[in-house]
Amino acid sequence: MRIVVFSDSHGDYETLDAITENQIKADAFIHLGDGLRELYHLRDAYPEKRFLCVRGNADFGYDEKYEDTLDIGGVRIYFTHGHIQGAKRGVRELVECGKEHGADIICYGHTHCSAASVNGGVYLLNPGSVSRPRCGQGKSYAVIDLTEAGVAINIVGL
């Protein structure tokens, strides 16, 4: 199974369309906030695909949750934008929230800096930003592959 994770698109419809076309066989797409307008556009353009999302700090006027979980392929993914959990200060609160939700994988955005690691047996993933990267990095998103051999996480540069 393949899950595509992106965040912080901030109005960049073109890049999200290109990612979706490139990853059209993915089983699910998760947007981690700050770009719900673009996500709604994707839902309309690809009604047969599974798109999930959470609200970010710049998603004004939306009723989406700030955090959610997805059970897929035998793993639980906890996903959030990260601003409520203080992602710019570190990942401690994110890890605590993920563990409270029984997560195997924790996905967050907000920092615009891509990162992937394992913390106490739990995968921690920030796909970076598809439109406004920081930390000296380029635009990016992430792919989570769930296989019989286990979990594989890749940051994909644009």
C-alpha positions as CSV (number, residue, x, y, z in Angstrom):
1,M,0.0,0.0,0.0
2,R,1.2,3.5,-0.7
3,I,0.2,6.7,1.2
4,V,1.3,10.1,-0.2
5,V,1.8,12.8,2.5
6,F,2.1,16.5,1.7
7,S,1.8,19.8,3.7
8,D,1.9,23.5,3.5
9,S,0.9,24.0,-0.1
10,H,-0.3,27.6,0.5
11,G,-2.1,28.0,-2.8
12,D,0.1,25.9,-5.0
13,Y,-2.5,24.0,-6.9
14,E,-0.2,23.2,-9.8
15,T,2.3,21.3,-7.6
16,L,-0.3,19.3,-5.8
17,D,-1.9,18.3,-9.2
18,A,1.5,17.2,-10.5
19,I,2.2,15.1,-7.3
20,T,-1.2,13.5,-7.6
21,E,-0.8,12.6,-11.2
22,N,2.7,11.3,-10.5
23,Q,1.4,9.1,-7.6
24,I,-2.0,8.3,-9.1
25,K,-1.8,4.7,-8.0
26,A,-1.5,5.6,-4.3
27,D,-4.1,4.2,-2.0
28,A,-4.5,7.4,0.0
29,F,-3.3,11.0,0.1
30,I,-2.9,13.0,3.3
31,H,-2.7,16.8,3.4
32,L,-1.3,18.0,6.7
33,G,-2.8,21.5,6.5
34,D,-2.2,25.0,5.3
35,G,-3.7,24.3,1.9
36,L,-7.2,23.0,2.3
37,R,-8.4,24.9,-0.7
38,E,-6.0,23.0,-2.9
39,L,-7.1,19.7,-1.2
40,Y,-10.7,20.3,-1.9
41,H,-9.7,21.0,-5.5
42,L,-8.0,17.6,-5.6
43,R,-11.1,15.9,-4.2
44,D,-13.2,17.4,-7.0
45,A,-10.6,16.5,-9.7
46,Y,-10.0,13.0,-8.5
47,P,-13.3,11.8,-6.9
48,E,-12.2,8.1,-7.0
49,K,-9.1,8.8,-4.8
50,R,-9.0,8.8,-1.0
51,F,-8.0,12.3,0.3
52,L,-7.7,13.0,4.0
53,C,-6.7,16.2,5.7
54,V,-6.3,18.2,8.9
55,R,-6.6,22.0,9.4
56,G,-3.5,24.1,9.7
57,N,-2.9,27.4,11.3
58,A,-3.5,29.2,8.0
59,D,-6.7,27.3,7.1
60,F,-9.2,29.9,8.2
61,G,-12.9,29.2,7.8
62,Y,-12.7,25.4,7.7
63,D,-14.2,22.9,10.0
64,E,-11.7,20.1,9.5
65,K,-10.2,18.5,12.6
66,Y,-6.7,19.6,13.9
67,E,-5.7,15.9,14.2
68,D,-6.9,12.6,13.0
69,T,-5.9,8.9,12.5
70,L,-5.9,6.5,9.6
71,D,-5.8,2.7,10.0
72,I,-4.5,1.2,6.8
73,G,-2.4,-1.8,5.9
74,G,-2.1,-2.9,9.5
75,V,-0.7,0.3,10.8
76,R,-2.2,3.4,12.5
77,I,-1.1,6.8,11.2
78,Y,-1.7,9.8,13.5
79,F,-1.6,13.1,11.5
80,T,-1.8,16.7,12.4
81,H,-0.5,20.0,11.2
82,G,1.7,20.4,14.3
83,H,1.2,24.0,15.3
84,I,-1.0,23.0,18.4
85,Q,1.7,20.5,19.5
86,G,4.5,23.1,19.1
87,A,6.3,21.4,16.2
88,K,8.6,24.4,15.8
89,R,9.9,23.9,19.3
90,G,10.5,20.2,18.9
91,V,8.7,16.8,18.5
92,R,8.1,15.8,22.2
93,E,4.4,16.8,22.2
94,L,3.9,15.2,18.8
95,V,5.3,11.9,19.9
96,E,3.2,12.0,23.1
97,C,0.0,12.7,21.1
98,G,0.9,10.0,18.6
99,K,1.5,7.4,21.3
100,E,-1.8,8.4,23.0
101,H,-3.5,7.6,19.7
102,G,-1.7,4.3,19.4
103,A,0.2,5.4,16.3
104,D,2.8,3.5,14.4
105,I,3.5,6.5,12.3
106,I,3.2,10.2,13.2
107,C,2.9,12.8,10.4
108,Y,3.1,16.5,10.9
109,G,3.8,19.7,9.0
110,H,4.0,23.4,10.0
111,T,7.8,23.7,10.0
112,H,8.2,23.5,6.3
113,C,11.3,21.3,6.9
114,S,11.3,17.7,5.9
115,A,12.4,15.1,8.4
116,A,12.0,11.4,8.9
117,S,13.1,9.4,11.9
118,V,12.2,6.7,14.4
119,N,11.5,7.6,18.0
120,G,10.8,4.8,20.4
121,G,9.7,2.4,17.7
122,V,7.4,5.0,16.2
123,Y,8.0,6.6,12.8
124,L,8.0,10.4,12.8
125,L,7.5,12.1,9.4
126,N,7.4,15.7,8.2
127,P,7.1,15.8,4.4
128,G,8.3,19.5,4.3
129,S,6.5,22.0,2.1
130,V,5.4,21.6,-1.5
131,S,5.4,25.4,-2.0
132,R,7.5,27.3,0.6
133,P,10.4,25.1,1.9
134,R,12.6,26.2,4.8
135,C,15.8,25.0,6.4
136,G,17.7,25.3,3.2
137,Q,15.7,22.4,1.7
138,G,13.8,22.3,-1.6
139,K,10.1,21.6,-2.1
140,S,9.1,18.1,-1.1
141,Y,6.5,15.6,-0.1
142,A,6.7,12.1,1.4
143,V,5.7,8.6,0.4
144,I,4.9,5.8,2.9
145,D,5.0,2.3,1.5
146,L,3.5,-0.5,3.6
147,T,4.9,-3.8,2.5
148,E,5.1,-7.3,3.9
149,A,8.7,-6.5,4.8
150,G,7.6,-3.4,6.8
151,V,7.3,0.3,6.5
152,A,9.4,2.4,4.1
153,I,9.3,6.2,4.2
154,N,10.8,8.4,1.6
155,I,11.0,12.2,1.3
156,V,10.6,13.1,-2.4
157,G,12.2,16.3,-3.6
158,L,10.5,18.3,-6.3
